[in-house]
Amino acid sequence: MAETSPLRHGRVVPQVESALRAMLAEGRWRPGQRLPSEVTLAAELGVGRSSVREAVRLLAHDGLLDVRHGSGTYAAEEPREPRDVRQLLRRARLLEVYEVRRALEVEAARLAARRVRPEDLTRLTDDLKRRQKAAAAGPAAFVDADLAFHRTVVELSGNAVLLGLFTSVLPVLREELVEMVVHETGLPDLTCAHTALLDALADGDPEAAIAATVKNVESVMTLIAEETR
């Protein structure tokens, strides 16, 4: 059995995923063979169990591992099509979701700027603080906090239909954004756009609220579009 190379300093989950992917590619585990436990893999790689668990989840999403609850994790019997093809398909779907998101959030920001109350601004300020703190808490926590901020803006629009439509796309949006944050190293820092949106709502300025929303959404859309070409 080949010796496992030590992980470098940096983001842990992508390195664990890459290490496990390499082990699978070199045939360390046969199709259908059970992998060692999380504890064993974590000890071998020198990382925490949560990092192994997240890497396994990503590999299972790619069809390389089969997680059977109550039984263990197994090398997939029949690996699916190459990851780069699936990733392009996922990103194409995410781009479509973002097109819907842009339409919903632009209108929500415009309405919220006209209808927001002082107590609403306090709530939104708290949401933004939680988003900033969550940046160091891991991809899932950060995405949850980010989407909570945006959901509050949509809610403050006072339009129940907009809120219902936005809520309906949240599960797909969350799943794809978590994956993007885990894998993507070139994501733009949109803290300023979020702060600008809060300031625009506080000033009751619909045009500034729309501009901040467009900057936030389209910055990510540009990145997604470039990766699907």
N, C-alpha and C positions, 0 to 999 in steps of 0.2 A: 504494500500500500504506500503510495507516495506521501511524503511528509507535507503537511499543510503549511503554506507560506504564512508568515505573520501578517496581520492586517496593518495597513498604514494609518497614520493619524488622519482624521477627517470624518466625513459622514459614514456612520457604521453600517446602516442597513444596506446601502448599495454595495458595499464591499462584501458583506455576508452573502447577499444574493449572488454576486459574481463568483464567489468562492464555491458556493453550492452548485451553481450552474456549471462551473468547470469540472467539479467532481462528477456530475451527471454525464457531461460530455465525454469524459475519459473512461466511463463505464465502471465507476466505483460501485454503483448499485445497479443491478440488472433490472429491466422492466418488471414491475410487480414486486420487487424486493422492498422490504420494510427498511426505512432509514433509522438510524439511532435516535434516541430520545432527544428532546430539546436540551435537556441538561447535559447530555454527552456532547452534542454538537457545540453547545455554548462553551463548554470547557475546552474542546479541541481548538475552537477558533479564538478563544480568549475574549468573548463578548458576553453580554447579558442574554438571558433567555428571551426577553421581549424583542431583541434584535433578530434572533433566530426565528421567532414566531412570525414577525413581519416579513422577513425574507421568504419564508416558506409560503406565506399567504400570496406573495407576489408571484412566486414560481408556480403555485397551484393555479393562479389566475391565468398564467401563460400556458397551462396545460402540461407542465413538466412534472408536477407532483400531484398526487392524489391524497387528500387529507380525509381520512375516515375517522370520524369522531367515535371515541371509545375504542379504537383499534390502533391508530397510529398514522404515520405519514409514509407513503409508498412512492417509489419511482413510477411514473405513469406507464401504463401498458403500451399506449399508442400516442406518442407525442403529436401534438397538433401542428398546423402549418407554422413556418418560421415566425419568430416573434416580431421581426420588423414588419411583416405584412399585417399582423394583428394590431400592432401599434399604430400603423398608418390608419387602419380602419377605426380604431378607437379615437384617434385624434380627429379624424374626419367627422365622427359623430359629435365629439366635443365642440368642434367648430360650429356645427349646426345648433347645438344647445346654446352656445355663446351668442349666436345671432338672435335667438329668442330672448336670451337674457338681456342683451343690449336694448332690445325694443321695450321689454318690460321695465327695466330699471331706469331708462331715460324718462319715460312717462311718470314713473313712480317718483323720481327725484323732482320733476317739475311740479307735481301735485303736492309733494311733501313740503317743498319750499313755501307754498302758499298756505298750508294747513297746520304746520308744526306749532306746538305749544312749548312754553318754557320747560315744563316737566318732561316733555318728549326729548328735548335736547339733553337733559340730564341723563336720561336712559341711554341715549345714543352715545353720549360721551363715555359712559361706563362700558358700553359695548366696544368702543374703539380702544379703550385702555386694556380690556381683556384680550383683544386681538393682538395688541402690541406685546403683552406679556406671553401670549401663547406661541410667539415666534420661536421661543427657546424650548417649547414643550413637546416638539415632535410634529410631523406632518399632519396627522389626523386632528390633533388638538388645534393646530393653527388654522386648518381649513374650516373646522367647525366654528371657531371664533370669528373668522372672516365672514362666513356665510350668515352667521347670526347678526352681525352688523348690517349686512345688506338686507336681510329679511326685515329687520326693524325699519329700515328706510322705506321698504315697500309697504310695510304695515302702516307707517305714518302717512302714506299717500291717502289713506282713508277710502281706498277702492278695494272692496272685497274680491272682485273678480281678478284684479291684478295680483292680489295676495295669493289667491287660489292657484292661479297659473304659475306663479313663481314657486310656490310650495311644491307643485307637481313635478317640477324639473330638478328639485333639490337632490333627490337620491342619486340620479345620474351625474349631476354636477359634482357632488361630493366625492363619489367614487373616482371619477376621472381626475379631479383636482388633487386628491391625495396621492394618486399614482404619479402625477406630474411633479408634485413637490418632492417626492421621494427620488425621482430619477433625474429631473431637470436641474442643471447647475446654473443656467443662464436666466432664471426668472427675474423679471424686473422688480425693484423695490417700489411698491405703490403706496407706501405709508403717506407720502405727501398728498396723493390724490384723495385718499380717504379723509385726511385732515381738511383738505380743501372742500370736500363735499359737506363735512360737518359745519365748516365756517359758512358755506353758502346757505345751508338750511337755517343757521342761526341768524343770518342777515336777511332771510326771506327773499333770496335772489334766485329765481328759477333758472335763468340763463347760466349762472355760475354753477348751479347744482348739476345742470345737464352737462356742462363742459367737464366737470370733475368726474362724472359718471362715465362719460365717453372715454376719457383718458384712461380710467381704471380698466374698463372692459376691453377696449380696443388694443391696449398694450399687450394683453394676454392673447387676444385673437391674432395679432400679427405674428406672435411667436408660434402659435398653433399652425397657422397657415404656412409659415416657412417650413415647418417640419413635415407637412403633408405633401409638399411638392416633390 
